[in-house]
């Protein structure tokens, strides 16, 4: 019985030692990759911020686009609930209209791409048959 317990303990300890070595090697490998990659996140972040800002400001709509703009508008129309609800309804309708136009454009582009792809496949098949 004692030998059985000692064998179990030795197997468990050898297994744990193996796991420690594997995890140590994994940490070393990840550290090596992180230290050797040359990533300049500061420039990338600035460029990303500028692109996002351009996309936000791209639309000429008069409705607020950022949280700060929404909060400012809410403070300005705080006294009149009816006026605020009317403004929210109009802005929501405008937003849905913009979303719908983007959806239609995307669907048309996808349909065109599918049609072009089908035409190209038809040409490929006719070329294979004609050989």
Legacy VTK file of the C-alpha trace (Angstrom):
# vtk DataFile Version 3.0
C-alpha trace
ASCII
DATASET POLYDATA
POINTS 131 float
0.000 0.000 0.000
2.809 2.418 0.876
4.635 1.611 -2.352
1.471 2.300 -4.338
1.104 5.715 -2.715
4.786 6.565 -3.254
4.531 5.524 -6.924
1.470 7.757 -7.377
3.259 10.688 -5.736
6.336 10.231 -7.923
4.230 10.093 -11.093
2.321 13.222 -10.106
5.524 15.107 -9.262
7.157 14.127 -12.564
4.016 15.227 -14.413
4.046 18.613 -12.626
7.730 19.110 -13.452
6.958 18.442 -17.117
4.095 20.954 -17.048
6.305 23.591 -15.448
8.925 23.211 -18.146
6.297 23.435 -20.887
4.718 26.564 -19.413
8.146 28.145 -18.909
9.028 27.502 -22.551
5.697 28.959 -23.665
6.294 32.122 -21.636
9.824 32.448 -23.044
8.555 32.013 -26.613
5.794 34.595 -26.188
8.237 37.005 -24.557
10.689 36.541 -27.410
7.990 37.239 -29.992
6.765 40.340 -28.171
10.250 41.752 -27.721
11.393 41.095 -31.284
8.373 42.472 -33.131
8.739 46.095 -34.069
5.298 47.618 -33.654
4.833 51.348 -33.371
1.388 51.516 -31.810
1.515 55.284 -31.239
1.460 56.119 -34.950
-1.099 53.450 -35.711
-3.402 54.746 -32.988
-3.198 58.304 -34.315
-3.956 57.216 -37.863
-6.847 55.056 -36.668
-8.277 57.918 -34.624
-8.101 60.224 -37.628
-9.829 57.688 -39.900
-12.597 57.135 -37.354
-13.037 60.896 -36.902
-13.262 61.363 -40.691
-15.892 58.643 -40.969
-17.902 60.174 -38.145
-17.772 63.645 -39.653
-18.252 62.374 -43.223
-22.013 62.656 -43.056
-23.377 66.187 -43.284
-26.472 65.332 -41.236
-27.412 67.689 -38.439
-28.017 64.962 -35.913
-25.455 64.308 -33.134
-22.884 61.617 -33.821
-20.905 61.343 -30.599
-21.940 60.795 -26.989
-20.795 64.295 -26.101
-22.986 65.776 -28.827
-25.975 63.735 -27.636
-25.447 64.886 -24.042
-25.093 68.542 -25.115
-28.305 68.332 -27.110
-30.102 66.670 -24.189
-29.051 69.521 -21.862
-30.189 72.126 -24.405
-33.674 70.608 -24.788
-33.992 69.507 -21.160
-37.020 71.684 -20.333
-39.342 70.687 -23.154
-40.064 66.953 -23.332
-42.301 67.320 -26.404
-39.632 69.225 -28.319
-37.013 66.681 -27.322
-39.162 63.715 -28.407
-39.924 65.416 -31.727
-36.229 66.007 -32.337
-35.339 62.412 -31.390
-38.015 61.091 -33.773
-36.693 63.180 -36.656
-33.099 62.169 -35.992
-34.077 58.511 -35.749
-35.881 58.702 -39.086
-32.818 60.321 -40.652
-30.540 57.653 -39.199
-32.735 54.835 -40.515
-32.797 56.476 -43.936
-28.985 56.597 -43.978
-28.779 52.987 -42.805
-31.224 51.886 -45.489
-29.307 53.647 -48.252
-26.083 51.971 -47.109
-27.820 48.616 -47.041
-29.166 49.092 -50.577
-25.723 50.107 -51.875
-24.145 47.057 -50.240
-26.792 44.734 -51.642
-26.350 46.153 -55.150
-22.577 45.759 -54.964
-22.938 42.191 -53.737
-25.391 41.357 -56.527
-23.015 42.841 -59.107
-20.092 40.876 -57.692
-22.110 37.648 -57.719
-23.187 38.268 -61.317
-19.603 38.964 -62.415
-18.369 35.875 -60.598
-21.046 33.696 -62.212
-20.184 35.091 -65.653
-16.492 34.361 -65.087
-17.248 30.800 -63.958
-19.410 30.299 -67.056
-16.511 31.445 -69.240
-14.122 29.137 -67.414
-16.442 26.165 -67.910
-16.956 26.934 -71.605
-13.181 27.223 -72.061
-12.655 23.835 -70.407
-15.309 22.213 -72.598
-13.932 23.789 -75.785
-10.460 22.325 -75.263
LINES 1 132
131 0 1 2 3 4 5 6 7 8 9 10 11 12 13 14 15 16 17 18 19 20 21 22 23 24 25 26 27 28 29 30 31 32 33 34 35 36 37 38 39 40 41 42 43 44 45 46 47 48 49 50 51 52 53 54 55 56 57 58 59 60 61 62 63 64 65 66 67 68 69 70 71 72 73 74 75 76 77 78 79 80 81 82 83 84 85 86 87 88 89 90 91 92 93 94 95 96 97 98 99 100 101 102 103 104 105 106 107 108 109 110 111 112 113 114 115 116 117 118 119 120 121 122 123 124 125 126 127 128 129 130
